[in-house]
């Protein structure tokens, strides 16, 4: 089974008012957990890898791992590059078999972002690969990328950007942020901005256009307490409440990225296993508990985003 083209999947999701979950992977256990969740829920999803994950696992090894894992999975699964920083890494992932890549030129001046995104779109589309771009910046830390303050997406600029680049989906900034420390006060998202961005882009494209939310982990207080019980130090970590995510999904967001929640779930379970079983030195045993918890978390997220089992 080959990796799925996300574009028809986006249209199905938008027609049914749900969003596809996009889940970051790094190793065997995270890949297996994502594929098992797709199988058990019968809901398509994105398996995505960042530059950091590719550096850790190796590009060819990661592609081979996901390819092997989906062989017996009848559910469409997209293999996606998360936060590609330049044309070169996007090209490598396209050539390696990814069905979707993200080019993140959001830190560049507007016209440079357009130029870079258009370059990636032109190359990827020739190979049948979809392209996600980003306009506006999310604060927070992801891998080695750190942004101090958010820059919200300008609706008029978003419509112009999509028209000039031809990108297939657009990651927008409306109040989410990367990492485990998203809000210091009340969590809010700018839904009026979301509605306007959707409206102006669809006036240009003439069809339901897929918008993407990054930095959308909820950072469950229960999981924080559980992880800290077994030695983690998370302090004032705070994520996006799930009711806000559900509202965004119903308003036209077609893809929601989740990374921190998976890290938290796996770390908590692995810590628990090691503390409760101090004589265990078998990685298969403590990593299995983490793998199962990631699968549980992904299945919960699929339901949260409106996917149907």
N, C-alpha and C positions, 0 to 999 in steps of 0.2 A: 504494500500500500504506500503510495506517495504522499507527500505533505500536501495539505489542502490549500487552495486559493481562498483567502479570506473574503474576497469581494462579494461573492454570492452569499456567503454565510452572514456577512454584515447586513445585507438586504433582508434576509430572513429574520435576523434578530430585530432589526428596526420595524419590520412589519408586525412583529409579535410583541413589541415593547419590552424586550429584554436585552441585556448586554452580554457579550462573550467575556468570560474570564481569561486573563492572560497571566500565566504563572511562571515565575523565574525558576530555572533549574541550574544545577551545578554538577551533579554527579549521578551515579546509578540510582540511588534511592529516591532522589527528587524526581527524576524522569519516570521511574516506575510508579511512583505515587500519582503523578499527573495522568498518566495513561490509564491506570486503574480507575481513577475518578471519572474519566471520560467514559470508560466502559460501563461502570456501575450506574451512571446517571443518564447515559445515552445523549449527552449534550456536548456539542463541539467546543473545543477550547484552543487557546494559544499556549504552546510551550515556547518560552522565550529565554534567550541567553544574552547576557550583557557582555561587554568587552572583558570584564573581570572574570566572568564564568568561562569565556573562551580561552583566556590566558591560563586559567587554572586547569581546565580539562583538556584543552587542545581542540582546535576547530574540527579536524577530521574525526577525532575520537568522539566528540560530542554529537556530530551528525550521525555517525555510525551507531552510537548508543540509542539515539532517539529513533532512528530508522528500524533498528532491531526491535525496540520496545513496541512499535505500532504495527508490527507485522500481522498480528491477530486481532487488531482493534478495528471494528467496522465503523467507528465514529470518526468523522473528519477532524484532523488535528493539524493546526498550522504551526510550522517551525519559523520563529520570528527572531530577528536581531533587535534587541532592546538598546536604545540610545547609541546607535552608531555615530561615532564622532567625526568621521570624514568619509570621503568617497572610497578610499582604499578598503576600509573594513567592510563597507556595504558591498563593494564589488566581490570581495573574497567570500562573503556569505552567500551572495547570489550564485556565484560560480560553484560553491560547495553544495548547493541544493536547497537552501532556505526558500520557503515560498513567500516570505514577507520580510522586509527590512525596514528599520526606522533610521532615518537620518535626522540627527538632532543638531540643527544649526541655530537653535534658539538664543545662544549667547552671542551670535554674530549680529552686526548691523543688518537691518531689514533686507536691503537689496542683496547683501552677501548671502543671507539665508536663502533667499529666492534662487540665486545662482547655483548654490551648492545643491539645494533640493532638486532643482530642475535637472542638474547633471546626473544625480542618482536616479531620478524618475526615468530619464531617457534610457539609461543603461538597463535598469531593472525591467522596464516594460518590454524591451526587446526580448527578454528572457522569460516573459510571462509572470514576473514576480511583482507583488504589490508593494507599495511604499507608503509608510507612515511618516509624517513630518511633525514638527513642533513649532508653535508660535506662542510667545509668552514664556516666562520661566517660573519653575517651581523652586521655592527655597528648600533647603535641607541637603542631606548628603546621601549619595548613591554611588557605591564603589569609590572611585577617586574623584568624583565630581562634587564640588561643594558650592552652593549658592546661598548667599546671606539673606537676600530679600526676594520676594516674589514680584514678577511683573505680569499683571493680568493681561490676557489676550484681548486685543482691540477687535471688536466685531467687524468693522469696515475693512480693517487690514486683513482679517482672516479670509474674507470673501475674495479680496484681491490676490492674496497669497495662493489660495487654492486654484483660482483661475489661471494664474501665471505659471504655477509649477506643475499642475496636473497630479498632485499627490492624491492617493486613494483614501486616506484618512488623516485626521489632524488631531494631535494631542494639544489640548488647550489648558490654560491656567485660570482656574476660577476659585482657588482657595485651598486645594490639596497641596501636600508637600511630601518630599521624599524622607525616608527614614522613620524612626520610632517616635520622634519628638515633633509632632506636626502643629500642635496648638498649645499656647500658654494659657489661653482663656477659653471662652465659649467657642466651640467648633461651628463654623459657618461656611457655606458655599454660596457663591454669587449666582443664584438660579436665574435671575433676570438677565445677566450677561450670557449665560448658557443658552437661554431661549433666543436671544437676539443673534448670537453667533450662528445658531442652527438656521434661523430664518434667513439671514442675509446670504449664507453660503448656498442654501437650497434655491434661493432666487437666481443665483448665478449658474448652478449646476443643473437645475431642473429635476433633481431626484433626491430621495432621502440620503443625506450625507453622513457618513460615520464619524462621530467625534469620539475622542479617547480621553480617559482620565488616568493620569499617572499618580503615584503617591497616594493610593487609595486604600492602604491597609487600615484596619480598624483598631489594632493594638488592644486586644481584649484585656480588661483589667483582671479578669480571672486568670488569664495566661501569664500576665505580669506577676501576679501573686504566686502562681505555681512555680514559675521559673525562679523567682527570688527565694522561695522556700528551699530550693536546692542550690543556692549560691549565686544566682545571677544578680547583677546590679543594674537596675533599669530606671530607678528614680521616678521622674515625672513624665515618663513616656505617655503619649496620648495620641490616638489616631482619629480616623474619620468615622463618626457614628453610622451604623448601617442604615438607619432610616434616611439619612442624607444621600447615601449611595443609591438606595432604592428609588428615591425621587429622581435622581439624575438619570438613572437607567430608563425610567418611564418618560423622560423628556428628550430622549434622542441620543444619549451616550450609547455607543455600540460596543465598546471595549473598555474593560476596567483592569488595570494592572495591579497585581498583588505580589509582593516580595517579602516585606518585613513580617507579615503575619505568618508566612511559611517558615521563616527563620526562627521566629519566636516559638512556634509550635514544636518544631523539631528540636531546638535547643532545650526547651523545657523537658521534653520526654527523655532525651538522651541524658541530661543532668540527673533526672529522677532515677533512671535505670542504673547509672553509675553509682549514685549514692546509696540506693536501696540494695544494690548487689555488688558490694565492694570487691568480692573475689572474682567477678566476671572480667575476663580479659579478651572476650570474643567479640570483635566489632560487629559481627553479623547479628548478635543478639541485641546490643544497645542501639545499633542503627536501624534495626527492624522496627523498634518501637517508635523511632522518629519518623520513619517512612510511613507507618500507619497513621500517625497523627497528621502528617502533611496531607495524606489522602483524605482524611476526615475533614480537614480544614478546607481543601479545595472543593469537596462536595458541598460543604456548607456555603461557601462563596457562590457556587453555581446557583444554589437556591436563592441566596440573597439577591443576586443580580437578575432574578426572574426566570432562569432556565428551568425547564420542566423535566422531571424524571419520568 
